[in-house]
Amino acid sequence: MSLTAALRGFVVVLCWFAGIHSQTWGVEYASKHICAFEGSTVEISCTFKYPPWINDKKTVVQRAFWFTKLKDNNPLDLREDPYYAGRVTYHFSEKNSMLRIRGLKRSDFAEYKFRFETNQPGGSSTGSPGVFLTATGVYGSSCNKVSYTERSICAFRGSTVTISCSFQSESSDSLESWFSVRGQQHYYQNTGGHDSSENRFQVKMYRDQSSLTISDLTDSDADEYRCKTTWWGRDFPGTTLTVVDPGVQVIRSGQELVCHSSCFPLHHLSFIWFMNGQEVQGETSDYYRKPVSPEASYSCSYQGHRSPEVYAPKSVSVSMSLPEIMEGSSVTLTCSCDANPAAKFRWYKNNQPLLRKDPSLILRSVQRSDSGKYHCVAENELGEAQSDYVFINVECESNKGTRLILQIFLMFDLH
């Protein structure tokens, strides 16, 4: 078989890519509910988290503030709210923020949220639900308080989750049951509530502590769950449960790899990292701290769910269309590879860069000036690799005048 016949036609091989649309953002509050006396000073604090780099662009916080309400559908900074004039101050240190309110009023009863905005496209986050502040009178009153271990929980479909709360009161009030806001279901100890036939809801109840465990999670379990006490004078928020498909991805943030999940808890340390299929000892955080090698493949595991491997481009090659052509016809060179995430391409002629950056390089109306040595480079976030050279020699046959002879040789000496 001739070289012309062997290489006739061209093949486009698409590099598969698992799409990732979100990164590591979040706000976590030191307290979920605060009760303070009228006229006192109260402090509400939080920590916030964001990826330090996205696509080689450093993340910079441009605005950070606290709010309780919206103005023109936008959060209203407490410092710009006339109601709090002269009574609120902010304090920041690295990724921590504290709101201080002086001269507390009973009307300060509200849900306080923290929001930060960065220079990244879509790079902002609001801690929701926020912190509920209750103000009570100085004389003859006490602060009844319901606290939750987590105000927001994200869990995978089919997994098991436990929601916990505690109750503080100087009276004889006690915990009574759990209640789902959207589903309007009550769950009692030893009964499992309305879903007891499935035995998926288990309640443990003590005088001042309780837990609700839900197994084999389904989409319908996504709801807000609240501890119900014999004191139920106010509608305090509970724990919001979100149920999503299992999914873990490895993404690049600056110079580091990040194990990302659609359920990404702050300060979670149950991650496992793999390099070339082997577990990496000592790497348990969401960030991979070791140097990243372009020759290796990486994946991570979270709650038993393992991500696809990511790796730099490999097996880079050039295929081409090669019928016997006449002057003015075209030749298509196509660069293909195996890579995850998907590769981008660069083309070179005689080691000089061409403007074309698509997988296919089309040489239209081939002339002798198109003769030369061609190759492509495939690159992604983990590295790059080069194809072999393809040499194209275009010559006119003197006895026919208008016919071209296209000679193509594969050159395996890369440098």
Phi, psi and omega per residue, in radians:
M1 nan 2.333 -3.121
S2 -1.302 2.790 3.093
L3 -1.065 -0.643 3.139
T4 -1.088 -0.754 -3.138
A5 -1.217 -0.659 -3.107
A6 -1.143 -0.585 -3.048
L7 -1.782 0.106 -3.092
R8 -1.103 2.379 -3.097
G9 1.500 2.926 3.091
F10 -2.409 2.681 -3.079
V11 -2.090 2.317 3.046
V12 -1.837 2.061 3.102
V13 -1.884 2.075 -3.127
L14 -1.486 2.387 3.107
C15 -1.506 2.128 -3.091
W16 -1.248 2.525 -3.137
F17 -2.494 2.230 3.052
A18 -1.509 1.956 -3.036
G19 -1.159 2.493 3.124
I20 -2.316 2.201 -3.018
H21 -2.097 0.033 -3.113
S22 -2.504 2.798 -3.136
Q23 -2.311 -2.865 -2.962
T24 -1.549 1.737 3.130
W25 -2.292 2.608 3.079
G26 3.038 2.833 3.075
V27 -2.308 2.367 3.110
E28 -2.281 2.277 -3.072
Y29 -1.686 2.544 3.130
A30 -1.202 -0.617 3.103
S31 -2.304 2.535 -3.129
K32 -1.605 -0.454 -3.129
H33 -2.567 2.320 -3.134
I34 -2.208 2.318 3.058
C35 -2.097 2.232 -3.093
A36 -2.472 2.819 -3.094
F37 -1.452 2.576 3.087
E38 -1.005 2.348 3.132
G39 1.580 -0.189 -3.106
S40 -1.509 3.140 3.054
T41 -1.915 2.324 -3.107
V42 -2.150 2.556 3.106
E43 -2.127 2.282 3.108
I44 -2.090 2.199 -3.053
S45 -2.223 2.802 3.131
C46 -2.715 2.867 2.928
T47 -2.066 2.620 3.122
F48 -2.329 2.729 -2.981
K49 -2.412 2.463 3.090
Y50 -2.710 2.720 3.131
P51 -1.187 2.289 -3.095
P52 -1.147 -0.493 3.138
W53 -2.403 2.523 2.983
I54 -2.396 2.081 -3.141
N55 0.907 0.850 3.093
D56 1.125 0.288 3.089
K57 -1.967 2.145 -3.111
K58 -1.227 2.369 -3.140
T59 -1.438 2.244 3.128
V60 -2.203 2.207 3.085
V61 -1.315 2.133 -3.094
Q62 -1.775 -0.409 -3.137
R63 -2.702 2.374 3.101
A64 -2.528 2.351 -3.064
F65 -2.839 2.952 3.085
W66 -1.931 2.638 3.129
F67 -2.710 2.819 3.058
T68 -2.186 -0.280 -3.072
K69 -2.590 3.014 -3.131
L70 -1.875 2.644 3.011
K71 -2.328 2.115 -3.046
D72 0.948 0.722 3.102
N73 1.177 0.241 3.082
N74 -2.111 2.517 3.110
P75 -1.021 2.359 -3.122
L76 -1.703 2.007 3.104
D77 -0.980 2.262 -3.136
L78 -0.976 -0.554 -3.136
R79 -1.197 -0.286 3.126
E80 -1.813 0.021 -3.141
D81 -1.572 2.022 -3.103
P82 -0.966 -0.499 -3.105
Y83 -1.103 -0.558 -3.111
Y84 -1.752 0.171 -3.061
A85 -0.917 2.204 3.096
G86 1.335 0.034 -3.071
R87 -2.003 -0.192 -3.084
V88 -2.078 2.493 3.025
T89 -2.412 2.633 3.086
Y90 -1.933 2.597 3.022
H91 -2.346 2.292 -3.123
F92 -2.179 2.500 2.996
S93 -2.617 1.972 -3.065
E94 0.911 -2.043 -3.116
K95 -1.833 0.689 3.103
N96 -2.221 2.586 3.083
S97 -2.470 2.540 3.088
M98 -2.330 2.321 3.049
L99 -1.815 2.223 3.091
R100 -2.021 2.206 3.113
I101 -2.029 2.150 3.119
R102 -1.771 2.751 3.101
G103 1.010 0.917 -3.028
L104 -0.986 2.378 3.100
K105 -1.988 2.703 3.089
R106 -1.076 -0.529 3.130
S107 -1.310 -0.060 3.053
D108 -1.333 -0.055 3.074
F109 -0.980 2.002 -3.078
A110 -2.963 3.007 3.016
E111 -1.722 2.087 -3.072
Y112 -1.773 2.200 -3.119
K113 -2.117 2.610 3.090
F114 -1.904 2.438 3.128
R115 -2.362 2.456 3.014
F116 -2.316 2.585 -3.106
E117 -2.241 2.452 -3.056
T118 -2.133 -3.118 3.131
N119 -1.449 -0.037 -3.138
Q120 -1.438 2.533 3.078
P121 -1.024 2.154 -3.103
G122 1.188 0.241 -3.037
G123 -1.531 1.325 3.078
S124 -2.522 2.799 -3.125
S125 -2.677 2.489 3.076
T126 -2.134 2.278 3.094
G127 -1.352 1.806 -3.099
S128 -2.371 2.277 0.035
P129 -1.198 2.820 -3.088
G130 -1.684 -2.558 3.141
V131 -1.901 2.217 3.124
F132 -1.577 2.179 3.133
L133 -1.882 2.246 3.074
T134 -2.044 2.286 3.079
A135 -1.928 2.311 -3.113
T136 -2.230 2.799 -3.138
G137 -1.178 2.755 -3.094
V138 -1.299 -0.649 -2.982
Y139 -1.756 2.212 2.982
G140 1.223 0.238 3.139
S141 -2.110 2.746 3.081
S142 -2.289 2.841 3.134
C143 -1.722 1.780 2.965
N144 -1.311 2.397 -2.971
K145 -2.490 2.198 3.007
V146 -1.905 2.177 -3.115
S147 -2.101 2.555 3.120
Y148 -2.077 2.464 3.106
T149 -1.057 -0.718 3.081
E150 -2.331 2.364 3.089
R151 -1.525 -0.369 3.127
S152 -2.500 2.240 -3.137
I153 -2.245 2.302 3.042
C154 -1.997 2.284 -3.079
A155 -2.424 2.708 -3.137
F156 -1.396 2.554 3.048
R157 -1.009 2.334 -3.139
G158 1.569 -0.161 -3.128
S159 -1.559 -3.071 3.124
T160 -2.085 2.420 -3.123
V161 -2.343 2.561 3.079
T162 -2.127 2.227 3.112
I163 -1.917 2.275 -3.054
S164 -2.185 2.619 3.071
C165 -2.518 2.823 3.038
S166 -2.375 2.730 -3.065
F167 -2.271 2.290 -3.137
Q168 -2.109 2.193 -3.123
S169 -2.732 2.544 3.067
E170 -1.565 -0.034 -3.140
S171 -1.751 -2.925 -3.115
S172 -1.610 0.203 3.134
D173 -1.114 2.688 3.128
S174 -2.605 2.918 3.099
L175 -1.238 2.563 -3.016
E176 -2.154 -0.805 -3.082
S177 -2.911 -3.112 2.990
W178 -1.964 2.695 -3.045
F179 -2.476 2.317 3.055
S180 -1.722 2.211 -3.001
V181 -1.199 -0.907 -3.092
R182 -1.287 -0.775 -3.102
G183 -1.374 -0.223 3.129
Q184 0.949 0.787 3.125
Q185 -1.955 2.520 3.030
H186 -1.901 2.456 -3.133
Y187 -2.216 2.129 -3.079
Y188 -1.995 2.795 3.112
Q189 -1.069 2.343 3.077
N190 1.216 0.091 3.118
T191 -2.043 -0.518 -3.111
G192 1.268 0.055 3.114
G193 1.255 -2.690 -3.058
H194 -1.214 -0.331 -3.128
D195 -1.706 0.386 -3.044
S196 -1.107 -0.467 -3.140
S197 -1.103 -0.524 3.101
E198 -1.486 -0.259 3.139
N199 0.987 0.541 3.134
R200 -1.611 -0.327 -3.103
F201 -1.888 2.085 3.138
Q202 -2.152 2.205 -3.109
V203 -1.965 2.291 2.978
K204 -1.998 2.233 -3.001
M205 -2.245 2.271 2.994
Y206 -2.177 3.129 -3.092
R207 -1.120 -0.732 -3.053
D208 -2.133 0.134 3.104
Q209 -2.491 2.636 3.112
S210 -2.756 2.725 3.074
S211 -2.454 2.553 3.065
L212 -2.111 2.058 3.129
T213 -1.882 2.209 3.126
I214 -2.049 2.152 -3.136
S215 -1.858 2.825 3.113
D216 0.858 1.011 -3.034
L217 -0.999 2.456 3.054
T218 -2.162 2.951 3.134
D219 -1.025 -0.606 -3.092
S220 -1.221 -0.226 3.109
D221 -1.388 -0.209 3.103
A222 -1.133 2.076 -3.018
D223 -2.989 3.095 2.974
E224 -1.814 2.200 -3.094
Y225 -1.943 2.301 -3.081
R226 -2.202 2.483 2.950
C227 -1.275 2.340 3.076
K228 -1.896 2.264 -3.141
T229 -1.992 2.935 3.055
T230 -1.178 -0.349 2.978
W231 -1.737 1.918 -3.036
W232 -2.338 0.743 -3.033
G233 -1.290 -0.388 -3.111
R234 -2.279 2.634 -3.055
D235 -1.589 1.311 -3.122
F236 -1.305 2.547 3.127
P237 -1.262 2.782 3.139
G238 -2.021 -2.403 3.118
T239 -1.858 2.201 3.128
T240 -1.585 2.166 -3.141
L241 -1.844 2.215 3.067
T242 -1.990 2.339 -3.138
V243 -2.025 2.197 -3.081
V244 -2.317 2.925 3.038
D245 -1.141 2.485 3.036
P246 -1.084 2.350 3.122
G247 -3.002 2.189 3.125
V248 -2.258 2.377 3.132
Q249 -2.300 2.672 2.971
V250 -1.817 2.192 3.118
I251 -2.181 2.818 3.129
R252 -1.743 2.282 3.077
S253 -2.269 1.811 -3.051
G254 1.146 -2.159 3.135
Q255 -1.688 0.043 -3.051
E256 -2.000 2.729 2.996
L257 -1.668 2.528 -3.108
V258 -2.186 2.303 3.025
C259 -1.507 2.000 -3.002
H260 -2.064 2.428 3.061
S261 -2.333 2.642 3.042
S262 -1.115 -0.381 2.955
C263 -1.847 1.573 -3.058
F264 -1.995 1.753 3.134
P265 -1.387 2.588 3.040
L266 -1.218 2.488 3.014
H267 1.058 0.495 3.124
H268 -1.489 2.439 -3.052
L269 -2.202 0.582 -3.102
S270 -1.875 0.567 -3.102
F271 -1.624 2.593 3.052
I272 -2.205 2.305 -3.140
W273 -1.883 2.563 3.114
F274 -2.247 2.415 3.016
M275 -2.163 2.152 -3.067
N276 0.935 0.626 3.084
G277 1.468 -0.093 -3.121
Q278 -1.839 2.389 -3.136
E279 -1.106 2.368 3.116
V280 -1.640 2.005 -3.094
Q281 -1.225 2.444 3.062
G282 1.505 -0.105 3.116
E283 -1.740 1.740 -3.076
T284 -2.157 -0.034 3.131
S285 -1.597 3.012 -3.138
D286 -1.234 -0.368 3.098
Y287 -1.707 2.340 3.057
Y288 -1.485 1.983 -2.968
R289 -1.523 -0.321 -3.075
K290 -1.376 2.821 3.074
P291 -1.041 2.512 -3.127
V292 -1.689 2.142 -3.128
S293 -1.646 2.299 3.117
P294 -1.204 -0.221 3.125
E295 -1.574 -0.127 -3.035
A296 -1.870 2.833 3.022
S297 -1.950 2.622 -3.039
Y298 -2.345 2.534 2.998
S299 -2.632 2.933 3.135
C300 -2.463 2.842 -3.133
S301 -2.284 2.428 3.138
Y302 -2.437 2.134 -3.125
Q303 0.926 0.698 3.086
G304 1.424 -0.004 3.140
H305 -1.864 2.128 -3.044
R306 -1.791 2.453 -3.125
S307 -1.394 2.809 2.943
P308 -1.137 2.706 3.107
E309 -1.280 2.521 2.996
V310 -2.008 2.553 -3.091
Y311 -2.847 2.766 3.117
A312 -1.233 2.817 -3.136
P313 -1.015 2.487 3.053
K314 -2.515 2.937 -3.114
S315 0.926 0.804 3.136
V316 -1.361 2.271 -3.114
S317 -2.546 2.829 3.100
V318 -2.061 2.190 3.003
S319 -1.923 2.829 -3.018
M320 -2.611 2.747 2.973
S321 -1.550 2.326 -3.053
L322 -2.525 1.022 2.921
P323 -1.353 2.896 3.025
E324 -1.285 2.093 -2.942
I325 -2.015 2.817 3.055
M326 -1.827 2.826 3.137
E327 -0.988 2.353 -3.103
G328 1.696 -0.197 3.072
S329 -1.349 3.139 -3.085
S330 -2.210 2.737 3.083
V331 -2.192 2.389 3.136
T332 -1.998 2.152 3.006
L333 -1.817 2.327 -3.113
T334 -2.180 2.213 3.129
C335 -1.656 2.279 3.121
S336 -2.329 2.812 -3.089
C337 -2.868 3.034 2.980
D338 -1.989 2.064 -3.074
A339 -2.755 2.602 2.995
N340 -2.629 2.019 0.122
P341 -1.261 3.059 -3.036
A342 -1.005 2.572 -3.096
A343 -1.575 2.671 2.908
K344 -1.850 2.785 -2.986
F345 -2.189 2.605 3.004
R346 -2.298 2.475 -3.137
W347 -1.975 2.573 -3.132
Y348 -2.358 2.481 2.992
K349 -2.144 2.144 -3.073
N350 0.909 0.697 3.105
N351 1.159 0.222 3.048
Q352 -1.836 2.343 -3.066
P353 -1.161 2.469 3.022
L354 -1.794 2.791 -3.106
L355 -1.260 -0.416 -3.073
R356 -1.185 2.264 -3.132
K357 -2.203 0.215 3.085
D358 -1.479 2.884 3.091
P359 -1.065 -0.497 -3.107
S360 -1.909 2.372 3.058
L361 -1.950 2.026 -3.089
I362 -1.823 2.107 3.069
L363 -1.715 1.827 -3.080
R364 -1.596 2.553 3.113
S365 0.833 1.123 -3.017
V366 -0.997 2.298 3.094
Q367 -2.196 2.997 3.126
R368 -1.091 -0.487 -3.140
S369 -1.175 -0.240 3.104
D370 -1.423 -0.129 3.105
S371 -1.060 2.480 3.100
G372 2.787 -3.045 -3.084
K373 -1.833 2.058 -3.066
Y374 -1.970 2.553 2.959
H375 -2.746 2.880 3.108
C376 -2.166 2.746 3.056
V377 -2.159 2.234 3.081
A378 -1.837 2.355 -3.124
E379 -2.473 2.587 2.960
N380 -2.450 -2.881 -3.028
E381 -1.169 -0.304 -3.069
L382 -1.769 -0.192 3.109
G383 2.744 -2.919 -3.126
E384 -2.550 2.821 3.114
A385 -2.602 2.695 -3.045
Q386 -1.986 2.567 3.078
S387 -1.440 2.981 2.932
D388 -1.175 2.829 3.090
Y389 -1.376 2.556 2.979
V390 -2.073 2.158 -3.105
F391 -1.806 2.144 3.124
I392 -1.946 2.167 3.125
N393 -2.136 2.035 -3.115
V394 -1.868 2.143 3.122
E395 -2.309 2.543 3.068
C396 -1.595 2.378 3.051
E397 -1.427 2.125 -3.040
S398 -1.139 -0.502 -3.082
N399 -1.469 -0.170 3.131
K400 -2.070 -0.344 2.989
G401 1.360 -1.004 -3.008
T402 -1.765 -0.126 -3.089
R403 -1.596 2.488 -3.135
L404 -1.893 2.534 2.969
I405 -1.894 2.112 -3.118
L406 -1.816 1.987 3.141
Q407 -1.898 2.197 -3.113
I408 -2.219 2.227 3.126
F409 -2.178 2.424 3.015
L410 -1.505 2.219 3.140
M411 -1.947 2.085 -3.023
F412 -1.678 -0.110 3.069
D413 -1.450 1.825 -2.976
L414 -1.298 -0.471 -3.028
H415 -2.310 nan nan
